[in-house]
């Protein structure tokens, strides 16, 4: 179970990511970047993302 500080940090990251997407001049490029970063974070914890991808 994450600590309160970890949950707050995760929500700040999510808020920041959404703001970046909203203000991006190239929406698709920003979304691709966000997916890439999130995928790297998940894989660093051993979570395979291949089955989660929409094809």
Residue, then its C-alpha position, 0 to 999 in steps of 0.5 A: x500500500x502506498x504511503x500518503x506522500x507517494x499517493x500525493x506525488x502520483x497525483x501531482x505527476x498525473x496533474x502535471x502530465x494532463x496539463x502538458x497534454x492539454x497545452x501541447x502544440x502537438x497533441x499526438x507527440x505529447x501523448x506518445x511521450x507520456x505513454x513512453x514515460x509511463x511504459x518505462x516506469x511500469x517496466x522498471x517495476x517488472x510490469x510487462x505492458x505489451x498485453x495492455x497496448x491497444x492495437 
